[in-house]
Amino acid sequence: MSIASVFIANRGEIAVRINRACRELGLRVVQAASAADLDSLAARLADEVVEIGPPPAAKSYLDIERVVAAARDSGCDAVHPGYGFLAENADFADAVVAAGMRFIGPSGDAIRLLGDKVEARRVAQAAGVPVVPGSDGRLDTLEEATALAAQIGYPVMIKAAAGGGGRGIRIVHDAAELARQFPQASGEARAAFGDGGLYVEKVIEHARHVEVQLLGDGERFVHCYERECSLQRRRQKVWEEAPAFGLDQALRERLCASAVALAAAVHYRGAGTVEYLYDPRTHEFYFIEVNTRIQVEHPVTEMITGIDLVATMIRIAGGEPLPFAQDQVRPAGHAIECRINAEDPARNFMPGPGTVTALTVPQGEGVRFDTLLYAGYAVPPFYDSLLGKLIVHGPDRDTCLERLRDALAGLDIVGLATTRGLHEALARDADVIAGRTDTRFLEPWLAREFVPAAAP
């Protein structure tokens, strides 16, 4: 492999995770850190730390020129973007390559193509991947959107052509609501993503969110099976599983084959994820988008396949071919991941940064905790509230849920409010245990189970 050192252009638990993969590969690690992260666990673990700016992300982790200059000056061979921040920024990928380093991810052209939801939809259709009924291109006028919505039927979803992470999505139920929401959505998309382009899709009622993990070296492509990500709050994932529950083998094979076909169509390099909506009533699935990076929920796939996805994407970026064929990817058992955030579910998920005065990490068979925490660490208020991910593996889903309940009971983060209690309640809920959930399940459930406390 032609990579000897890696610059980690990210923070938090994913930076710690990338560091671990680099260590196992024998690579030198240089960690980017804002002024707020100089004492982070990722910084403590690195061979070298480079301060890239003040705490606000716009002046540090999102500053392409500053990050690329720091990586180049560090003498690193490659840059790993993690997830979030610049991970899906095509200009950043191009700038890294132009500075003489390898970008650990797909090419800027691939990111640009697949990051535009309208273009990604066209690629998916050309590759034979089913798509949600909707617009074939950007909709520039309300009249176009109104005509399409009448054709495909309400409710429909307005989405920004750029952007992601569930942000900027609006559901409308009739023409009058569409007329109000369309110009507002365009303005918000332009403000958030620098692109006011919109498209419209039909809302799939009672849909589940299922995604397929991909790896490719530009010539050969494999899937690492699928994940269930239906438990979401405000379209942000809260709990993920692998494999998705209740899919028959024929459906699973069609789903995963369609993702591989899409990867092949763009000669994909690195790790990526194709996201789908699955309709359990019709047993049909529909393409949503491609995430051209490592996902937050990648550990559940690692647990059932035994494949180190982060290490594999580093090897591919270093010029190595994909190290296994499809028939060598053999899933075993079941895995669940709970996102542990610094938020209080009883207070409408109010963020609660603070100092971790004590930390107890659960142990046991099949238990893994990917985290940025250590005892004495002061969680900064400037970034995403994710503290860590509790991942549990078992031979089947029932055993996995039992182990998860034990692991959650053994996790103790003292000094700040967290979402551990939310996951303890979910792990004991009859509908969650039975797999009777979809993307609309969690928010009504929260309204029943976690009534916000009155303001003091």
QUIHU-V536717 format. One record per residue. N is the residue number from 1. RES is the residue in one small letter. OMEGA is omega in whole degrees, -180 to 180 (999 if undefined). Layout:
N,RES,OMEGA  N,RES,OMEGA
This chain:
1,m,-175  2,s,179  3,i,176  4,a,-178  5,s,-175  6,v,173  7,f,-179  8,i,-176  9,a,-179  10,n,-176  11,r,171  12,g,-174  13,e,-179  14,i,176  15,a,176  16,v,-180  17,r,179  18,i,177  19,n,-179  20,r,179  21,a,179  22,c,179  23,r,-179  24,e,177  25,l,180  26,g,-176  27,l,173  28,r,-176  29,v,172  30,v,-175  31,q,170  32,a,179  33,a,170  34,s,179  35,a,-180  36,a,-173  37,d,-177  38,l,178  39,d,-180  40,s,178  41,l,179  42,a,179  43,a,-180  44,r,-177  45,l,-173  46,a,173  47,d,-179  48,e,178  49,v,178  50,v,177  51,e,-175  52,i,176  53,g,-179  54,p,-175  55,p,-178  56,p,-176  57,a,-179  58,a,-179  59,k,-180  60,s,-173  61,y,-180  62,l,-179  63,d,-174  64,i,-176  65,e,-178  66,r,-178  67,v,-179  68,v,178  69,a,179  70,a,179  71,a,180  72,r,-178  73,d,180  74,s,-179  75,g,-179  76,c,179  77,d,-171  78,a,179  79,v,173  80,h,-175  81,p,-177  82,g,174  83,y,-176  84,g,-179  85,f,-175  86,l,-172  87,a,-179  88,e,178  89,n,-176  90,a,179  91,d,177  92,f,178  93,a,179  94,d,-179  95,a,177  96,v,-180  97,v,-180  98,a,179  99,a,175  100,g,180  101,m,176  102,r,175  103,f,-177  104,i,-176  105,g,180  106,p,180  107,s,176  108,g,179  109,d,180  110,a,178  111,i,-178  112,r,-179  113,l,-175  114,l,178  115,g,174  116,d,-172  117,k,179  118,v,179  119,e,178  120,a,178  121,r,179  122,r,178  123,v,180  124,a,179  125,q,-180  126,a,180  127,a,179  128,g,-180  129,v,180  130,p,179  131,v,177  132,v,176  133,p,-178  134,g,-176  135,s,179  136,d,179  137,g,178  138,r,176  139,l,-175  140,d,-176  141,t,176  142,l,-179  143,e,178  144,e,-179  145,a,-179  146,t,179  147,a,-180  148,l,-179  149,a,178  150,a,-179  151,q,-175  152,i,177  153,g,177  154,y,-1  155,p,176  156,v,-178  157,m,174  158,i,-180  159,k,172  160,a,179  161,a,175  162,a,178  163,g,-178  164,g,-180  165,g,180  166,g,-176  167,r,175  168,g,-179  169,i,177  170,r,176  171,i,180  172,v,-171  173,h,178  174,d,-175  175,a,-180  176,a,178  177,e,177  178,l,-179  179,a,179  180,r,-170  181,q,-172  182,f,-179  183,p,178  184,q,-180  185,a,180  186,s,179  187,g,179  188,e,178  189,a,180  190,r,-180  191,a,-175  192,a,-171  193,f,-177  194,g,-176  195,d,-178  196,g,-178  197,g,180  198,l,165  199,y,-173  200,v,176  201,e,173  202,k,175  203,v,176  204,i,-177  205,e,176  206,h,-178  207,a,169  208,r,180  209,h,-179  210,v,-178  211,e,-178  212,v,177  213,q,-180  214,l,166  215,l,178  216,g,177  217,d,-179  218,g,-180  219,e,179  220,r,-172  221,f,176  222,v,169  223,h,176  224,c,178  225,y,-166  226,e,177  227,r,174  228,e,-177  229,c,-172  230,s,-180  231,l,-174  232,q,173  233,r,-177  234,r,178  235,r,174  236,q,-176  237,k,-178  238,v,-173  239,w,-179  240,e,-179  241,e,170  242,a,-5  243,p,173  244,a,-175  245,f,171  246,g,177  247,l,175  248,d,-172  249,q,-179  250,a,178  251,l,180  252,r,-179  253,e,178  254,r,-180  255,l,-176  256,c,178  257,a,-180  258,s,178  259,a,178  260,v,179  261,a,179  262,l,178  263,a,-180  264,a,-177  265,a,-178  266,v,180  267,h,-171  268,y,176  269,r,177  270,g,179  271,a,178  272,g,-178  273,t,174  274,v,-177  275,e,-177  276,y,161  277,l,179  278,y,179  279,d,-176  280,p,179  281,r,-178  282,t,-176  283,h,175  284,e,176  285,f,-174  286,y,178  287,f,173  288,i,-175  289,e,175  290,v,172  291,n,-173  292,t,-176  293,r,170  294,i,-179  295,q,174  296,v,-173  297,e,-178  298,h,-177  299,p,-179  300,v,176  301,t,177  302,e,-177  303,m,-178  304,i,-178  305,t,-175  306,g,-179  307,i,174  308,d,-175  309,l,-178  310,v,178  311,a,-179  312,t,180  313,m,175  314,i,179  315,r,180  316,i,178  317,a,178  318,g,175  319,g,179  320,e,175  321,p,175  322,l,-169  323,p,-180  324,f,176  325,a,-177  326,q,-177  327,d,176  328,q,177  329,v,-173  330,r,-179  331,p,179  332,a,175  333,g,-176  334,h,179  335,a,178  336,i,176  337,e,174  338,c,177  339,r,180  340,i,-176  341,n,174  342,a,-178  343,e,180  344,d,-179  345,p,-179  346,a,178  347,r,177  348,n,176  349,f,176  350,m,178  351,p,-178  352,g,177  353,p,-180  354,g,-179  355,t,178  356,v,-178  357,t,176  358,a,-178  359,l,174  360,t,-178  361,v,-179  362,p,177  363,q,176  364,g,-178  365,e,176  366,g,-177  367,v,-180  368,r,178  369,f,176  370,d,-172  371,t,174  372,l,-170  373,l,164  374,y,-179  375,a,-178  376,g,-178  377,y,176  378,a,-178  379,v,-177  380,p,-176  381,p,-169  382,f,-168  383,y,177  384,d,-173  385,s,-179  386,l,178  387,l,-178  388,g,-178  389,k,176  390,l,-177  391,i,-179  392,v,180  393,h,176  394,g,-178  395,p,178  396,d,-174  397,r,-180  398,d,178  399,t,179  400,c,179  401,l,177  402,e,180  403,r,179  404,l,179  405,r,178  406,d,-178  407,a,178  408,l,178  409,a,-179  410,g,179  411,l,-179  412,d,177  413,i,-174  414,v,175  415,g,179  416,l,178  417,a,178  418,t,179  419,t,179  420,r,-179  421,g,176  422,l,-178  423,h,175  424,e,179  425,a,178  426,l,-177  427,a,178  428,r,-177  429,d,-176  430,a,-180  431,d,177  432,v,-180  433,i,-179  434,a,-179  435,g,180  436,r,-178  437,t,173  438,d,-174  439,t,179  440,r,-175  441,f,-163  442,l,-173  443,e,173  444,p,178  445,w,179  446,l,180  447,a,178  448,r,-170  449,e,-177  450,f,178  451,v,-177  452,p,179  453,a,178  454,a,179  455,a,-180  456,p,999
